Amino acid sequence: MAKIKEIKRRITSVKATKKITRAMELVAAVKMKKAQDKALGTRVYAAKAWEILIEAIEKIENHSHFLLRSAATGEGIIVVMSSDRGLCGGLNGNLFRFLEKFLEKQGEKKFAFITVGKTAADYLRRTGREVIATFSRLDNLPHAVEVRPVARILFDELRGGKRNSVFVAFNRFLSSTAQMPAIKQLFPVEKSELMSARELFVSTKKDETHEAPRFLFEPSPEEVIETVVPQIIEMQLYQAVLESNASEHSARMIAMHSATKNSEELLGDLVSHYNQSRQQSITQEIAEISSAAEAMA
C-alpha cells in the first residue's frame, strides 16, 4: 500500500510539473515571436550602418585616431550578453565555451569584460576574470537607448588608451529551433569586419554579394565619425541584444517543450507502474481472502 501511495504522489508531482513547463513553453513562444520580429526587422539597418562606418574610416587621413589603433598589443574588452535566468537549455553554456575557445586563440592578450545578463556575470567572476561593469538583462523588447551606458563605458576605456580593442559575444538568432554563438569585433574598425557583419546580421545571398555604395561625407569623414560613431556602435550593441533576446526565448521554448514531452513519457510510465502495483495488491488481497475462507471451511 505504501508503494502505491508513493507512486500516486509522484504522478501528482509530475502532472504539476507538466502544467508549469507547458505554461512556460507557451509564454516563451509568445515572447520569442515578438523578439524575433524585432531582431529580424533591424538586421539590415545594423549592417548598413556598419558599411557607412567602414566607408568613413577608409577616408580618414589621420590614422592615429583611437578607432584605428592597432589591436596587436594592449588590453581588450569583451561585452558578453547572456540570459538573466536559466531553463534555456545549453544556450549560455555554448556561448561560454565559444568564448573560451576565442580567448585561447588570443594567446597572452588580456581582456576585461562587461556583462549584460546575470549568468555571464556569475560565470566570469567564478572563473576569475576582470569584470568592469555589469548590467541586468534588458527587457524583452528593449529600446536602443538602454544600451547607451554600455557604449559610453566602451568609448571612455578606448579614449583612455589602456584598451585598444572591443568585441561583443552573443547568441545569434538563426531560427526558432537554432541559435549560434558569435563574437563580433567592434574596435578597431577594419574593412574585413564588414563581411563579418553581413554574415552575422544579414543572411541572404543578395546581401552577401551586394557591393557597398559610395558615400559622401560632409563636412569631413573625421567630423562625421566623431558624431555618428557612438550611434553606430550603439546600434551594433542593440542588434546583439535583440539577437540574444530572440535566441533566449527560442531556446527556452525548446527546453520547455522537451521538458513537457519528458513529463508525458514519465507520467505514462508511472501510470503503468501504478496500475501494475494496484493489480498486484488486489490479486494479493483476493488470495488472502481465499486462503482465509478455505481455512474457515
C-alpha positions as CSV (number, residue, x, y, z in Angstrom):
1,M,0.0,0.0,0.0
2,A,2.8,2.4,0.9
3,K,4.4,1.8,-2.6
4,I,1.1,2.6,-4.3
5,K,0.8,5.9,-2.3
6,E,4.3,6.9,-3.3
7,I,3.6,6.3,-7.0
8,K,0.4,8.4,-6.7
9,R,2.4,11.2,-5.1
10,R,4.9,11.1,-7.9
11,I,2.1,11.1,-10.5
12,T,0.6,14.2,-8.9
13,S,4.0,15.9,-8.8
14,V,4.8,15.1,-12.5
15,K,1.4,16.4,-13.5
16,A,2.0,19.7,-11.7
17,T,5.5,20.0,-13.3
18,K,4.0,19.3,-16.7
19,K,1.5,22.1,-16.3
20,I,4.3,24.5,-15.3
21,T,6.6,23.6,-18.2
22,R,3.7,23.7,-20.7
23,A,2.8,27.2,-19.5
24,M,6.4,28.3,-19.7
25,E,6.7,26.9,-23.2
26,L,3.6,29.0,-24.3
27,V,4.9,32.2,-22.7
28,A,8.4,31.7,-24.3
29,A,6.7,31.1,-27.7
30,V,4.8,34.4,-27.5
31,K,7.9,36.4,-26.3
32,M,10.1,34.6,-29.0
33,K,7.8,35.7,-31.8
34,K,7.9,39.4,-30.7
35,A,11.7,39.3,-30.1
36,Q,12.2,37.5,-33.4
37,D,10.3,40.1,-35.4
38,K,12.2,42.9,-33.8
39,A,15.6,41.3,-34.3
40,L,15.0,40.5,-38.0
41,G,13.5,43.9,-38.6
42,T,16.7,45.8,-37.6
43,R,19.3,43.4,-39.2
44,V,19.6,45.2,-42.5
45,Y,19.8,48.6,-40.8
46,A,22.6,47.4,-38.5
47,A,24.6,46.0,-41.4
48,K,24.1,49.2,-43.5
49,A,25.2,51.4,-40.6
50,W,28.4,49.3,-40.3
51,E,29.0,49.9,-44.1
52,I,28.8,53.6,-43.5
53,L,31.3,53.4,-40.7
54,I,33.8,51.4,-42.8
55,E,33.4,53.8,-45.7
56,A,34.1,56.8,-43.4
57,I,37.2,55.2,-41.8
58,E,38.7,54.5,-45.3
59,K,38.7,58.2,-46.0
60,I,40.3,59.3,-42.7
61,E,43.8,60.7,-43.2
62,N,44.6,60.8,-39.5
63,H,45.4,57.1,-38.8
64,S,46.3,57.9,-35.2
65,H,42.5,58.1,-34.5
66,F,41.6,56.0,-31.5
67,L,39.3,53.9,-33.7
68,L,42.2,52.9,-35.9
69,R,44.8,51.9,-33.3
70,S,46.4,48.6,-33.7
71,A,45.0,45.8,-31.6
72,A,48.1,43.7,-31.6
73,T,49.2,44.9,-28.2
74,G,47.5,46.3,-25.1
75,E,44.3,45.1,-23.4
76,G,40.8,44.5,-24.9
77,I,37.2,44.5,-23.7
78,I,34.6,41.8,-24.4
79,V,30.9,42.6,-23.9
80,V,29.3,39.3,-23.1
81,M,25.5,39.0,-23.4
82,S,23.7,36.2,-21.7
83,S,20.3,35.5,-20.1
84,D,19.4,36.5,-16.5
85,R,17.7,33.2,-15.9
86,G,18.3,29.6,-16.8
87,L,15.9,27.0,-18.1
88,C,17.0,27.7,-21.7
89,G,18.9,24.5,-22.4
90,G,22.6,24.8,-23.4
91,L,22.3,28.4,-24.7
92,N,24.6,30.0,-22.1
93,G,26.9,27.1,-21.9
94,N,27.5,27.0,-25.6
95,L,28.3,30.7,-25.6
96,F,30.8,30.4,-22.7
97,R,32.6,27.5,-24.4
98,F,32.8,29.5,-27.6
99,L,34.2,32.4,-25.7
100,E,36.8,30.2,-24.0
101,K,38.0,29.0,-27.4
102,F,38.2,32.6,-28.7
103,L,40.3,33.6,-25.7
104,E,42.7,30.6,-26.2
105,K,43.3,31.9,-29.8
106,Q,44.2,35.3,-28.5
107,G,47.3,34.0,-26.7
108,E,48.6,36.2,-24.0
109,K,46.4,39.2,-24.7
110,K,44.4,40.3,-21.7
111,F,40.7,41.2,-21.7
112,A,38.4,42.9,-19.3
113,F,34.7,42.1,-19.5
114,I,31.4,43.9,-19.5
115,T,28.4,41.7,-18.9
116,V,24.8,42.0,-19.9
117,G,22.9,39.3,-18.1
118,K,23.4,37.7,-14.6
119,T,24.5,34.4,-16.0
120,A,27.5,35.9,-17.8
121,A,28.5,37.9,-14.7
122,D,28.4,34.9,-12.5
123,Y,30.4,32.8,-14.9
124,L,33.2,35.3,-15.4
125,R,33.5,36.1,-11.7
126,R,33.6,32.3,-11.0
127,T,36.4,31.9,-13.5
128,G,38.4,34.8,-12.0
129,R,38.0,37.2,-15.0
130,E,38.1,41.0,-14.6
131,V,34.5,42.4,-14.8
132,I,34.5,46.2,-15.1
133,A,30.7,46.6,-15.4
134,T,27.6,44.5,-15.1
135,F,24.1,45.1,-16.4
136,S,21.0,43.1,-15.8
137,R,19.2,41.6,-18.8
138,L,17.3,44.2,-20.7
139,D,13.6,44.0,-21.3
140,N,12.2,41.6,-23.8
141,L,11.7,44.4,-26.3
142,P,14.3,46.9,-25.3
143,H,14.8,50.4,-26.7
144,A,18.1,51.4,-28.3
145,V,18.8,54.0,-25.5
146,E,19.1,51.1,-23.0
147,V,22.5,50.1,-24.4
148,R,23.9,53.7,-24.3
149,P,25.6,53.2,-20.9
150,V,27.5,50.2,-22.3
151,A,28.6,52.2,-25.3
152,R,29.7,55.1,-23.1
153,I,31.9,52.8,-21.0
154,L,33.5,51.4,-24.1
155,F,34.3,54.9,-25.5
156,D,35.7,56.0,-22.2
157,E,38.0,53.0,-22.0
158,L,39.2,53.4,-25.6
159,R,39.9,57.1,-25.3
160,G,41.9,56.5,-22.2
161,G,44.3,54.4,-24.2
162,K,44.5,51.4,-21.9
163,R,42.1,49.3,-24.0
164,N,42.5,49.1,-27.8
165,S,40.0,46.5,-28.9
166,V,36.4,45.7,-28.3
167,F,34.4,42.5,-29.0
168,V,30.8,41.6,-28.3
169,A,29.9,37.9,-27.6
170,F,26.3,37.0,-28.1
171,N,23.9,34.3,-29.4
172,R,22.8,34.9,-32.9
173,F,19.2,34.0,-33.7
174,L,19.1,31.7,-36.7
175,S,15.5,30.2,-36.4
176,S,13.1,29.2,-33.7
177,T,14.9,26.0,-33.4
178,A,18.6,27.1,-33.9
179,Q,20.9,29.6,-32.3
180,M,24.6,30.1,-32.8
181,P,27.2,31.8,-30.5
182,A,29.1,34.6,-32.2
183,I,31.8,37.1,-31.4
184,K,31.9,40.4,-33.4
185,Q,34.8,42.8,-33.4
186,L,33.7,46.4,-32.9
187,F,37.1,48.1,-32.4
188,P,39.5,48.7,-34.1
189,V,37.2,49.0,-37.1
190,E,38.6,47.0,-40.0
191,K,37.2,46.6,-43.5
192,S,37.5,42.8,-43.2
193,E,34.8,43.1,-40.4
194,L,32.3,44.3,-42.9
195,M,31.7,40.9,-44.4
196,S,31.6,39.5,-40.9
197,A,28.9,41.9,-40.0
198,R,26.9,40.9,-43.1
199,E,27.2,37.2,-42.2
200,L,26.1,37.9,-38.6
201,F,23.3,40.3,-39.2
202,V,22.2,39.6,-42.8
203,S,22.0,36.0,-44.0
204,T,20.7,36.3,-47.6
205,K,22.9,35.7,-50.6
206,K,21.8,39.0,-52.1
207,D,23.3,40.9,-49.1
208,E,26.5,38.8,-49.1
209,T,27.2,39.7,-52.7
210,H,26.0,43.3,-52.6
211,E,28.6,45.9,-53.4
212,A,28.8,48.7,-50.7
213,P,27.6,52.1,-52.1
214,R,30.0,55.1,-52.1
215,F,29.0,57.8,-49.6
216,L,29.8,61.5,-49.5
217,F,30.8,62.8,-46.0
218,E,30.3,66.5,-45.1
219,P,32.0,68.5,-43.7
220,S,34.6,65.7,-43.4
221,P,34.9,62.0,-42.6
222,E,36.6,62.8,-39.3
223,E,33.9,65.1,-38.1
224,V,31.2,62.7,-39.2
225,I,32.9,59.8,-37.4
226,E,33.1,61.8,-34.1
227,T,29.3,62.5,-34.4
228,V,28.0,59.3,-35.9
229,V,30.2,56.5,-34.4
230,P,28.6,56.5,-31.0
231,Q,25.2,55.9,-32.6
232,I,26.5,53.2,-34.9
233,I,28.2,51.4,-32.1
234,E,25.0,51.6,-30.0
235,M,23.2,50.1,-33.0
236,Q,25.6,47.2,-33.1
237,L,25.2,46.6,-29.4
238,Y,21.4,47.0,-29.7
239,Q,21.3,44.4,-32.5
240,A,23.3,42.0,-30.5
241,V,20.9,42.4,-27.6
242,L,17.9,41.7,-29.9
243,E,19.6,38.7,-31.3
244,S,20.3,37.4,-27.8
245,N,16.8,38.0,-26.6
246,A,15.3,36.1,-29.6
247,S,17.8,33.3,-29.0
248,E,17.0,33.1,-25.3
249,H,13.2,32.8,-25.8
250,S,13.6,30.3,-28.6
251,A,16.0,28.1,-26.5
252,R,13.6,28.3,-23.5
253,M,10.7,27.4,-25.7
254,I,12.5,24.3,-27.0
255,A,13.8,23.4,-23.5
256,M,10.3,23.6,-22.0
257,H,8.8,21.7,-24.9
258,S,11.3,18.9,-24.3
259,A,10.6,19.0,-20.5
260,T,6.8,18.8,-21.2
261,K,7.4,15.8,-23.5
262,N,9.6,14.1,-21.0
263,S,6.9,14.7,-18.3
264,E,4.3,13.0,-20.5
265,E,6.6,10.0,-21.0
266,L,7.4,9.8,-17.3
267,L,3.7,10.1,-16.5
268,G,2.9,7.2,-18.8
269,D,5.5,5.0,-17.1
270,L,4.3,5.9,-13.7
271,V,0.6,5.3,-14.5
272,S,1.6,1.9,-16.0
273,H,3.6,1.1,-12.9
274,Y,0.8,2.3,-10.6
275,N,-1.7,0.0,-12.4
276,Q,0.6,-3.0,-12.2
277,S,1.2,-2.4,-8.4
278,R,-2.5,-1.9,-7.8
279,Q,-3.3,-5.1,-9.7
280,Q,-0.7,-7.0,-7.7
281,S,-2.2,-5.6,-4.5
282,I,-5.7,-6.6,-5.5
283,T,-4.6,-10.1,-6.5
284,Q,-2.8,-10.5,-3.2
285,E,-5.9,-9.4,-1.2
286,I,-8.1,-11.9,-3.2
287,A,-5.5,-14.7,-2.5
288,E,-5.5,-13.8,1.2
289,I,-9.3,-13.8,1.4
290,S,-9.5,-17.2,-0.4
291,S,-7.0,-18.7,1.9
292,A,-8.9,-17.4,4.9
293,A,-12.1,-18.8,3.6
294,E,-10.6,-22.2,3.0
295,A,-9.1,-22.2,6.5
296,M,-12.5,-21.5,8.0
297,A,-14.3,-24.1,5.9
